[in-house]
């Protein structure tokens, strides 16, 4: 299985999906995208959140089965992310109007963070999670620090949802600025300075 550092190339030399290189330790690719938030369609960019931690997560498609479980869990934990000075941003390759319909009439309900539309698939490609042959993204989660650097990136295949608790744990660990052992949780000793 390919990792973020590998590029899978087909026989004709083209990339089979967007995993073209590691993002961890690099500046996060900036983006501008239409988003759905608070009943409105609004353009946002990653640059809008400079100075804050950002947790950017992608899911494959609106109106599916695993995706709403993840989105609703992130929504339940919004206050915990806010306490860590972190902005949640979700997104998929669906249109912003699909997001709107899913929230307003499809049962997702009101979310406390924006859902971006990556209808051109450029953001998914830039973040290395686009499955070009399927035209959708993997379940990718990126923890981006206040300077815009990617500190953590995780990817899941389509059938298994991610752990929001683990995302919070990793975000908290990075914010200590210290070395954190396996399984570290807030309040425990670090291997720090």
C-alpha positions in Angstrom: 0.0 0.0 0.0 1.3 3.5 -0.9 2.2 6.0 1.8 2.1 9.7 1.6 5.7 9.7 0.5 5.1 7.4 -2.5 3.7 8.3 -5.8 1.8 5.6 -7.5 2.3 5.8 -11.3 0.3 4.0 -13.9 1.9 2.4 -17.0 1.4 5.6 -19.0 3.2 7.6 -16.3 0.3 9.5 -14.9 -0.5 9.5 -11.2 -3.2 7.1 -10.2 -4.2 9.2 -7.2 -3.1 12.4 -5.5 -0.5 10.9 -3.1 2.4 12.8 -4.7 4.5 13.5 -1.7 4.5 14.1 2.1 2.8 17.2 3.5 3.8 16.7 7.1 6.4 19.4 7.9 5.5 21.4 4.8 3.3 24.5 4.5 -0.3 23.4 3.9 -1.5 24.1 0.4 -3.6 27.2 0.5 -7.1 27.1 -1.0 -10.1 29.3 -1.6 -13.4 27.5 -1.8 -17.1 28.0 -1.5 -18.4 26.8 1.8 -21.7 26.2 3.6 -21.9 27.6 7.1 -24.7 29.0 9.3 -27.2 28.7 6.5 -25.1 30.7 4.1 -22.8 30.1 1.1 -19.6 31.9 1.8 -16.1 31.8 0.3 -13.3 31.0 2.7 -9.6 30.3 2.4 -7.1 28.6 4.6 -5.3 32.0 4.9 -8.4 33.3 6.7 -7.4 31.2 9.7 -3.7 32.2 10.0 -2.8 32.4 13.6 -5.1 29.6 14.6 -4.8 25.8 14.5 -6.8 24.3 11.7 -8.2 20.7 11.5 -9.1 20.2 7.9 -10.9 16.9 7.2 -12.2 15.5 3.9 -14.8 12.8 3.4 -15.8 11.1 0.2 -19.4 12.2 -0.5 -22.5 13.8 0.8 -25.6 11.7 1.5 -23.6 8.6 2.3 -23.4 6.2 5.3 -20.1 6.6 7.2 -19.5 10.3 6.4 -22.4 11.7 8.5 -21.2 9.7 11.6 -17.8 11.5 11.3 -19.2 14.9 10.6 -21.7 14.7 13.4 -19.0 13.5 15.8 -16.7 16.5 14.8 -19.8 18.7 15.3 -20.4 17.4 18.9 -16.7 18.1 19.7 -16.6 21.6 18.2 -16.3 23.3 21.6 -13.3 21.1 22.5 -11.6 22.2 19.3 -12.4 25.8 20.0 -10.8 25.5 23.5 -7.6 24.5 21.7 -7.8 27.5 19.4 -8.6 25.2 16.5 -10.9 25.8 13.6 -12.6 22.8 12.1 -13.2 22.8 8.3 -14.8 19.8 6.6 -15.1 19.2 2.9 -15.7 16.9 0.0 -15.9 17.0 -3.8 -19.6 17.8 -3.7 -21.1 21.2 -4.6 -21.8 23.7 -1.9 -25.5 23.3 -2.7 -25.2 19.6 -2.1 -23.8 20.4 1.4 -26.7 22.9 1.9 -29.3 20.3 0.9 -27.7 17.6 3.1 -27.7 20.0 6.1 -31.1 21.5 5.6 -33.2 18.7 4.2 -31.0 15.6 4.3 -30.8 15.1 8.0 -27.3 16.4 8.8 -28.6 19.5 10.5 -26.8 22.7 11.6 -23.0 22.4 11.8 -20.7 24.6 13.8 -18.0 24.7 11.1 -17.8 25.2 7.4 -18.1 22.5 4.8 -16.0 23.4 1.7 -16.8 22.4 -1.8 -13.9 20.9 -3.7 -16.0 20.4 -6.9 -12.9 20.9 -9.1 -11.0 18.3 -7.0 -8.0 20.6 -6.8 -7.9 20.8 -3.0 -8.1 17.0 -2.7 -5.3 16.7 -5.2 -3.1 19.3 -3.5 -3.5 17.4 -0.2 -2.7 14.1 -1.7 -6.0 12.3 -1.0 -7.8 12.3 -4.4 -8.7 8.9 -5.8 -8.7 10.0 -9.4 -10.1 6.8 -10.7 -13.2 7.2 -8.5 -13.3 11.0 -8.6 -13.6 11.3 -4.8 -11.2 11.8 -1.9 -10.1 9.5 0.9 -10.9 10.3 4.5 -8.0 12.7 5.1 -7.4 14.7 8.3 -4.8 17.4 8.5 -3.7 19.2 11.6 -2.3 22.6 10.5 -0.4 24.9 13.0 -0.9 28.7 13.3 1.9 29.4 10.9 0.3 27.2 8.2 2.5 24.1 8.5 1.0 20.6 8.4 1.9 18.9 11.7 -0.1 15.7 11.2 -1.9 13.9 8.3 -3.9 10.7 8.4 -5.8 8.9 5.7 -8.4 6.2 5.8 -9.9 4.2 3.0 -13.6 4.7 2.3 -15.2 2.1 4.5 -13.8 3.0 8.0 -14.5 6.3 9.8 -11.8 8.1 11.7 -11.5 8.8 15.4 -12.3 12.4 16.4 -10.9 11.7 19.9 -7.6 10.8 18.3 -7.6 14.0 16.3 -8.1 16.0 19.5 -5.4 14.0 21.3 -2.9 14.6 18.5 -3.8 18.3 18.4 -3.3 18.7 22.2 0.0 16.8 22.0 1.4 19.2 19.4 0.3 22.2 21.4 2.4 21.1 24.3 5.5 21.8 22.2 7.1 18.8 23.9 7.9 15.2 23.2 4.8 13.1 23.9 5.0 9.3 24.4 2.7 6.8 22.8 -0.9 7.1 24.1 -0.2 10.4 25.8 -3.3 12.3 26.8 -3.8 15.8 28.2 -2.8 16.0 31.8 -0.2 13.2 31.6 3.5 13.8 31.8 5.4 14.6 28.6 8.9 13.6 27.8 9.5 17.3 27.7 12.1 19.8 28.5 
